Amino acid sequence: MRAKDFAPPSVSLRFVQVWRRNFLVWRKLAIPSMLGNLADPMFYLLALGYGLGALI
């Protein structure tokens, strides 16, 4: 097999539309996702601290 038998795939600019859609969805969901990831452990620590504090 020769090197010219393995041509690189042609690149289309259609990927820009997919990338843009993924970026817009990420931008829409990034802040709620980060808030949830921060609020869940804080809520857990608050509840655990309050519960253990009541026992002591």
N, CA, C and O atoms as a GROMACS GRO file, in nm:
protein
  224
    1MET      N    1   0.084  -0.117   0.000
    1MET     CA    2   0.000   0.000   0.000
    1MET      C    3   0.088   0.124   0.000
    1MET      O    4   0.188   0.132   0.071
    2ARG      N    5   0.049   0.216  -0.080
    2ARG     CA    6   0.127   0.339  -0.092
    2ARG      C    7   0.065   0.450  -0.009
    2ARG      O    8  -0.049   0.440   0.036
    3ALA      N    9   0.141   0.554   0.011
    3ALA     CA   10   0.095   0.665   0.094
    3ALA      C   11  -0.022   0.738   0.029
    3ALA      O   12  -0.107   0.792   0.100
    4LYS      N   13  -0.029   0.740  -0.102
    4LYS     CA   14  -0.139   0.813  -0.165
    4LYS      C   15  -0.271   0.736  -0.156
    4LYS      O   16  -0.376   0.792  -0.185
    5ASP      N   17  -0.266   0.609  -0.116
    5ASP     CA   18  -0.389   0.534  -0.093
    5ASP      C   19  -0.461   0.582   0.033
    5ASP      O   20  -0.582   0.562   0.048
    6PHE      N   21  -0.388   0.644   0.122
    6PHE     CA   22  -0.444   0.692   0.247
    6PHE      C   23  -0.447   0.845   0.246
    6PHE      O   24  -0.360   0.909   0.305
    7ALA      N   25  -0.544   0.902   0.182
    7ALA     CA   26  -0.557   1.047   0.177
    7ALA      C   27  -0.626   1.096   0.304
    7ALA      O   28  -0.716   1.029   0.354
    8PRO      N   29  -0.584   1.210   0.357
    8PRO     CA   30  -0.653   1.263   0.475
    8PRO      C   31  -0.796   1.303   0.438
    8PRO      O   32  -0.822   1.338   0.323
    9PRO      N   33  -0.886   1.298   0.533
    9PRO     CA   34  -1.024   1.334   0.502
    9PRO      C   35  -1.036   1.482   0.470
    9PRO      O   36  -0.961   1.565   0.522
   10SER      N   37  -1.129   1.513   0.383
   10SER     CA   38  -1.149   1.654   0.350
   10SER      C   39  -1.223   1.721   0.465
   10SER      O   40  -1.313   1.662   0.526
   11VAL      N   41  -1.186   1.843   0.494
   11VAL     CA   42  -1.244   1.916   0.605
   11VAL      C   43  -1.353   2.007   0.551
   11VAL      O   44  -1.331   2.085   0.458
   12SER      N   45  -1.470   1.996   0.611
   12SER     CA   46  -1.583   2.079   0.572
   12SER      C   47  -1.605   2.184   0.682
   12SER      O   48  -1.570   2.162   0.797
   13LEU      N   49  -1.663   2.294   0.645
   13LEU     CA   50  -1.692   2.398   0.743
   13LEU      C   51  -1.825   2.375   0.815
   13LEU      O   52  -1.868   2.458   0.894
   14ARG      N   53  -1.890   2.262   0.788
   14ARG     CA   54  -2.015   2.232   0.856
   14ARG      C   55  -1.994   2.207   1.004
   14ARG      O   56  -2.089   2.218   1.082
   15PHE      N   57  -1.873   2.174   1.044
   15PHE     CA   58  -1.847   2.150   1.186
   15PHE      C   59  -1.867   2.277   1.268
   15PHE      O   60  -1.891   2.270   1.388
   16VAL      N   61  -1.857   2.394   1.204
   16VAL     CA   62  -1.872   2.520   1.276
   16VAL      C   63  -2.014   2.531   1.332
   16VAL      O   64  -2.032   2.580   1.443
   17GLN      N   65  -2.114   2.486   1.257
   17GLN     CA   66  -2.252   2.492   1.305
   17GLN      C   67  -2.271   2.402   1.427
   17GLN      O   68  -2.339   2.441   1.522
   18VAL      N   69  -2.213   2.284   1.424
   18VAL     CA   70  -2.224   2.193   1.537
   18VAL      C   71  -2.149   2.250   1.657
   18VAL      O   72  -2.200   2.246   1.769
   19TRP      N   73  -2.030   2.304   1.636
   19TRP     CA   74  -1.953   2.363   1.744
   19TRP      C   75  -2.027   2.481   1.806
   19TRP      O   76  -2.029   2.496   1.928
   20ARG      N   77  -2.088   2.564   1.721
   20ARG     CA   78  -2.161   2.681   1.770
   20ARG      C   79  -2.281   2.638   1.854
   20ARG      O   80  -2.308   2.698   1.958
   21ARG      N   81  -2.354   2.536   1.809
   21ARG     CA   82  -2.468   2.487   1.885
   21ARG      C   83  -2.423   2.433   2.020
   21ARG      O   84  -2.485   2.462   2.122
   22ASN      N   85  -2.317   2.354   2.021
   22ASN     CA   86  -2.266   2.301   2.147
   22ASN      C   87  -2.221   2.412   2.241
   22ASN      O   88  -2.243   2.405   2.362
   23PHE      N   89  -2.157   2.514   2.185
   23PHE     CA   90  -2.113   2.627   2.267
   23PHE      C   91  -2.232   2.702   2.326
   23PHE      O   92  -2.228   2.739   2.443
   24LEU      N   93  -2.338   2.724   2.248
   24LEU     CA   94  -2.455   2.796   2.298
   24LEU      C   95  -2.525   2.716   2.408
   24LEU      O   96  -2.570   2.774   2.507
   25VAL      N   97  -2.534   2.586   2.392
   25VAL     CA   98  -2.596   2.503   2.496
   25VAL      C   99  -2.510   2.506   2.622
   25VAL      O  100  -2.563   2.517   2.732
   26TRP      N  101  -2.378   2.497   2.606
   26TRP     CA  102  -2.289   2.502   2.722
   26TRP      C  103  -2.303   2.636   2.793
   26TRP      O  104  -2.308   2.640   2.916
   27ARG      N  105  -2.308   2.744   2.717
   27ARG     CA  106  -2.317   2.877   2.778
   27ARG      C  107  -2.448   2.892   2.855
   27ARG      O  108  -2.452   2.958   2.959
   28LYS      N  109  -2.554   2.831   2.804
   28LYS     CA  110  -2.684   2.838   2.870
   28LYS      C  111  -2.684   2.759   3.001
   28LYS      O  112  -2.748   2.800   3.098
   29LEU      N  113  -2.614   2.646   3.004
   29LEU     CA  114  -2.621   2.556   3.119
   29LEU      C  115  -2.500   2.562   3.212
   29LEU      O  116  -2.500   2.494   3.314
   30ALA      N  117  -2.400   2.641   3.180
   30ALA     CA  118  -2.276   2.640   3.259
   30ALA      C  119  -2.298   2.694   3.401
   30ALA      O  120  -2.254   2.631   3.497
   31ILE      N  121  -2.363   2.806   3.414
   31ILE     CA  122  -2.379   2.868   3.547
   31ILE      C  123  -2.470   2.783   3.637
   31ILE      O  124  -2.433   2.759   3.752
   32PRO      N  125  -2.587   2.738   3.590
   32PRO     CA  126  -2.666   2.650   3.678
   32PRO      C  127  -2.592   2.523   3.718
   32PRO      O  128  -2.606   2.476   3.831
   33SER      N  129  -2.515   2.469   3.628
   33SER     CA  130  -2.440   2.348   3.660
   33SER      C  131  -2.335   2.376   3.767
   33SER      O  132  -2.319   2.298   3.861
   34MET      N  133  -2.264   2.486   3.754
   34MET     CA  134  -2.162   2.520   3.855
   34MET      C  135  -2.226   2.552   3.989
   34MET      O  136  -2.173   2.514   4.094
   35LEU      N  137  -2.340   2.621   3.987
   35LEU     CA  138  -2.408   2.652   4.113
   35LEU      C  139  -2.454   2.524   4.182
   35LEU      O  140  -2.442   2.511   4.304
   36GLY      N  141  -2.506   2.430   4.105
   36GLY     CA  142  -2.548   2.303   4.162
   36GLY      C  143  -2.431   2.225   4.218
   36GLY      O  144  -2.443   2.163   4.324
   37ASN      N  145  -2.319   2.228   4.149
   37ASN     CA  146  -2.201   2.155   4.196
   37ASN      C  147  -2.143   2.218   4.322
   37ASN      O  148  -2.079   2.149   4.401
   38LEU      N  149  -2.164   2.346   4.342
   38LEU     CA  150  -2.116   2.411   4.464
   38LEU      C  151  -2.218   2.406   4.576
   38LEU      O  152  -2.181   2.392   4.693
   39ALA      N  153  -2.346   2.416   4.543
   39ALA     CA  154  -2.450   2.420   4.646
   39ALA      C  155  -2.472   2.285   4.711
   39ALA      O  156  -2.500   2.278   4.831
   40ASP      N  157  -2.461   2.177   4.636
   40ASP     CA  158  -2.487   2.044   4.692
   40ASP      C  159  -2.391   2.011   4.806
   40ASP      O  160  -2.437   1.970   4.912
   41PRO      N  161  -2.259   2.025   4.789
   41PRO     CA  162  -2.169   1.997   4.903
   41PRO      C  163  -2.189   2.094   5.020
   41PRO      O  164  -2.176   2.056   5.136
   42MET      N  165  -2.219   2.220   4.988
   42MET     CA  166  -2.241   2.317   5.096
   42MET      C  167  -2.364   2.280   5.177
   42MET      O  168  -2.363   2.290   5.300
   43PHE      N  169  -2.469   2.238   5.109
   43PHE     CA  170  -2.591   2.196   5.178
   43PHE      C  171  -2.563   2.073   5.264
   43PHE      O  172  -2.611   2.064   5.377
   44TYR      N  173  -2.486   1.980   5.212
   44TYR     CA  174  -2.449   1.859   5.286
   44TYR      C  175  -2.368   1.896   5.410
   44TYR      O  176  -2.396   1.845   5.519
   45LEU      N  177  -2.270   1.982   5.396
   45LEU     CA  178  -2.189   2.022   5.511
   45LEU      C  179  -2.272   2.098   5.614
   45LEU      O  180  -2.253   2.079   5.734
   46LEU      N  181  -2.362   2.182   5.569
   46LEU     CA  182  -2.448   2.256   5.660
   46LEU      C  183  -2.538   2.161   5.738
   46LEU      O  184  -2.552   2.173   5.860
   47ALA      N  185  -2.600   2.066   5.668
   47ALA     CA  186  -2.689   1.971   5.734
   47ALA      C  187  -2.613   1.881   5.829
   47ALA      O  188  -2.659   1.854   5.940
   48LEU      N  189  -2.496   1.834   5.788
   48LEU     CA  190  -2.415   1.747   5.873
   48LEU      C  191  -2.366   1.824   5.995
   48LEU      O  192  -2.368   1.771   6.107
   49GLY      N  193  -2.324   1.946   5.976
   49GLY     CA  194  -2.278   2.028   6.088
   49GLY      C  195  -2.390   2.060   6.185
   49GLY      O  196  -2.370   2.057   6.307
   50TYR      N  197  -2.507   2.089   6.133
   50TYR     CA  198  -2.621   2.118   6.220
   50TYR      C  199  -2.663   1.993   6.296
   50TYR      O  200  -2.694   1.999   6.415
   51GLY      N  201  -2.665   1.878   6.228
   51GLY     CA  202  -2.706   1.754   6.292
   51GLY      C  203  -2.608   1.709   6.399
   51GLY      O  204  -2.649   1.670   6.509
   52LEU      N  205  -2.479   1.713   6.369
   52LEU     CA  206  -2.379   1.674   6.468
   52LEU      C  207  -2.371   1.775   6.582
   52LEU      O  208  -2.346   1.739   6.696
   53GLY      N  209  -2.393   1.902   6.549
   53GLY     CA  210  -2.392   2.005   6.653
   53GLY      C  211  -2.506   1.986   6.752
   53GLY      O  212  -2.492   2.018   6.870
   54ALA      N  213  -2.619   1.934   6.704
   54ALA     CA  214  -2.732   1.909   6.794
   54ALA      C  215  -2.704   1.791   6.885
   54ALA      O  216  -2.756   1.786   6.997
   55LEU      N  217  -2.624   1.696   6.839
   55LEU     CA  218  -2.593   1.578   6.921
   55LEU      C  219  -2.489   1.607   7.028
   55LEU      O  220  -2.488   1.543   7.134
   56ILE      N  221  -2.402   1.703   7.002
   56ILE     CA  222  -2.291   1.730   7.095
   56ILE      C  223  -2.335   1.823   7.206
   56ILE      O  224  -2.255   1.856   7.293
   0.00000   0.00000   0.00000
